Every structure is written in structure tokens, then in C-alpha cells.
Amino acid sequence: MSDEHAFGRAPAFTVGIEEELLLVDPDRHALAPVAADVLGRLDGLPPGSAGHEAFAAEIELRSPAERDAHGAVQALRRARAAAARAGATIMGVGVHPEAVLGDAELVAKERYRRVEDEMRGLIRRTPECALHVHVGMPDPDAAVRAFNGLREALPLLQALAANSPFWFGRDSGMATARAALVRAYPGRGVPRAFQSWDDYASTADRALRAGDLPDYTYLWWDVRLQPRLGTVEVRELDAQAPLADVRAVTGLVHAVAVRAAADPPQRPTPPEALAWSAFMATRDGLDAAVLDATGERRRMRDIASQAAAEHGLEDVGRLARDGNGAERQRAIHARGGMKSLLDALVRATSDF
């Protein structure tokens, strides 16, 4: 990894969001591989606000760097509305609840051709949609401190954002089936803590050489640094349907990053322990029982409520109290079946 970076070149602690959304047909809400058509008609947004992701039935919407989560979500609100004007029917979910295995047409771009060549059938299973949150950092050392703090919060973030309990027409038994799917890719999961920028950069370089990868954007850790953007990025959270849930998750990422940049964890949790907690969150969501920072086992819902109070985040408290996307999906499906669930996901994503 090059020593060149953009940390400190922009105002510190701004926040930006990238959300991947499925494109579905307006009637049955099946996957619709129409990303090129939608993006070709999209207008009225700043440059870089929308683009392709790997799958033809998916687009990525992006906010600019904003002062807080509210501002970033407002930018996504405008982007979702613009996508609707361009003819898109969008669905905010980790994976399509009813898509058929193998229905995963890829975008014809060199990056995705390379990924397909390396990942083979793994990428051809089903499109998956993630929410990525960036926080601007004032310097490389602060970025590493924020990275170390955010890795501690990954199980909590996974539980709050869990929004894909169904896959291939049936209940997966997981709160986030998407997280389970992407764990099959190399390099996914919870990375270790790092002592310094040099420690991070040298480890990333070694990983790039081991994987014969062209650049660090192919390192798919659940949290990573983005030197060219000057940010720390939390990755691999389920995409959300309501923008209020996007705001909740983004607000917590922002708050943890800002605090950790100044006051990082003194004793990093071993990656082996965090990996188990992340799995519990993947499987059980807010009902997971995991080890907290003191080493005591607690319910994730209680940890979420404590985080909401500590950081003054009402949206996080609401999710802890009322449930995440996975809980709502199961409740809707129990009442009305798969059609009702698909209809509800589209309505919630389109409530601008």
C-alpha cells in the first residue's frame, strides 16, 4: 500500500454513505437486471451520486461527505427519489427473499470480470446488497485508532443492520443471510487490531501480494481504511429499506469512530472472540448473547440500548426497542406470506 494518502485533506469526521439497492420489476418484485437503463436515465444528481455495482439488478447510491448522519441520509433520500423518476423500483434488503439460486447477471466491467474469474460460482449465487459507511479522518494514526474502535463494534452493528432473514424463498434461520453468504469470499470477516499506520499498511501490502490483487479495494475486511478517500469504512452491513434505519446505523458508526479516534480501546478483543460474536449477531440479530467489553455475556439488545444512551442516538434506541429489519420481515411474512413481504420492502424503500 502506498504511503500516499488523503487523511487530513478534508474536514475531519465527516460521514458518507454508500448503499446498494436491488432493482426489481414493479409488479412481482422479482429481480430486474436493468441497472444500465436506470443509470442512463438518472439525472438531477451531483456527479458520482450513483453507479453500478457487480450485479445488473443492483445500483449503488452515494452521499457526499456530510457533517452528520442526517445530512448524508438526506442526500440518499434525493438519490432514491431520482432513481424512482428514472423508472427504478428499488428494494433495500441484504438479499432478495425469493430470488432463484444462480439468478445473478453481472455487469460487463473489467473489475467484475476479474472478481468472477477469481470467485467462480460464489458470485453467481444471488445478488447481495450492503451498506457502507465512511468517516473522514484527520491523520493516519487517528484512522487506525478509529479502525480499532470500530472493529470492537462490528457485532453490534451487524445485529442492528440485520435485514436478510430469507433466501431462495425460505427462511434461512439467520438474521442476515447476506452476511453468511459473503463469508465464503476470501478476506471477509473481522480483522485484527493494528498498532500503527505502518503496521496496517505493511499487513495490507502482504495480503495484496498473497492474493495477487491489484489494489487495496480488493481487501474486503468488515472494516478497513480507505487511504485515497481519507476515511475509515465500515463495510458489509445489510442494506436497509427505511432511511430511518440507514440513519440509525450510520449515526452509530460515526459516533464510535469519532470517540475511538481520540480514545481507542486499551485492550483490543482478540479476532477469534470477535468473530464468534459477529457470527452470533449474524445468526440471532438483536437476540444474540455475546461477550461485552468487560468479558461478560449480555443480550445484544441490551448492548444496543446502552450504546444509544451513551451516544444520544434515538434511532438506535428505536431499533433496540422495536426490532431490526430481520424481525420486521419475519413478522410481515408470518402475517401475509412472501408477496406481502416483497410489497412491504418496496414500499419502505420508496418512502422518501
Buried (B, 14 or more C-beta within 10 A) or exposed (E): BEEEBBBBEBEBBBBBBBBBBBBBEEEEBBBBBBBEBBBEEBEEBEEEBBBBBBBBBBBBBBBEBBEBBEBBBBBBBBBBBBBBEBEBBBBBBBBBBBBEEEBBBBBEEEEBEEBBEBBEEBBBBBBBBBBBBBBBBBBBBBBBBBBBBBBBBBBBBBBBBBBBBBBBEEEBEBBBBBBBBBBEBBBBBBBBBBEEBEEBBEBBEEBBEEEEBEEBEBBBBBBBBBBEBBBBBBBBBBBBBBBBBBBBBBBBBBBBBBBBBEEBBEEBBEBEBBBBBBBBBBBBBBBBBBBBEEEEEBBBBEBBBBBBEEBEBEBBBBBBEEBBBBBBBBEBBEEEEBEEBBEBBBEBBBEE
